[in-house]
Amino acid sequence: MSGFFFDFSSVVSYFIFFSIFLFIILILFTLFIFFIIILFLLFTSLLLFTFFLLILFFFLLFIHFLPLFLLLVFLILLIFLLFHSPHFPLFLFILYFSHFFNFL
């Protein structure tokens, strides 16, 4: 089947692969950070340990907002497909969102 459904399925498969790949990288990086923190707890001063705790805090903050970022990437890809698909003309997309924003 050609057109929108073929493009959409390939984008969804790439998005799922990218999400799983990014999740594995984040798990490995988190384990690496915890390993560094344990080493610094054992061998260094409290000031350096506090510095690495701040780094860990910002990294965990990044992980916290990661699903929102991935959703935003997926929506951008979906909008790109809607604009370039012969099955969904541009004016239908604009009418849908203008109808949605009238209720806000």
Beta strands, then each sheet from edge to edge (+ up, - down):
end
